Amino acid sequence: MERVTTLTSGTVVLPAANIDTDQIIPARFLTTTTRAGLGKHLFADWRYDEHGVPRAEFALNQPSATGARILVAGRNFGCGSSREHAAWALTDYGFRAVISTEIADIFRNNALKNGLLPVVVDEATAGWLVAHPGAALTIDVARCTLVLPEGRTVSFPLEAFARHCLLEGVDELGFLLARASEIDAYERRA
């Protein structure tokens, strides 16, 4: 997993509320157990027409979306089924953070386990972000802050263990494996 310490990027805005995991990555693309290549199917039903041609009006198809690593979404992002493929598709596409006023619990957990930072902000901040697509933001994981272009700083919640894993670039298994000798020593004492 790639470390996430600070992230400075423009944004892509999808202001719709209740974007569920089937919209993020449609079920027909869940036949793989590997993460590679899922980014091309991210938001496939919105991004492409029935012939596979990119829809020019869709946010990810705009030239300004190229290279953006932060997705700003409407309320209740990632609701629906618990498919981990949704986080895989977002990271394979290149996103490293999702900002919303509400992020579904299971999606949030899957995101964190895969190096995707879920950032929950207040309504006023979300409204500003939706009104300013492409805005250059800086996210500081250690401080749990989001800095807007005019310099305003917004705090967001992030559980301490999740923050540690993101800063170190390890998932839960990597965290445990790094402590294998300590675990073995404990087991020998028990």
ABEGO torsion letter per residue (X at the ends): XBBBABBBBBBBBBABBGBBAAAABBAAAAABABABGAAAABGAAAABBAAGBBBAABAAABAAABGBABBBBBBGBGBEBABAAAAAAAAAAGBABBBBABBBAAAAAAAAAAGBBBBBBBAAAAAAAAABBGBBBBBBAAAGBBBBAAGBBBBBBBBAAAAAAAAAGBBAAAAAAAAAAAAAAAAAAX
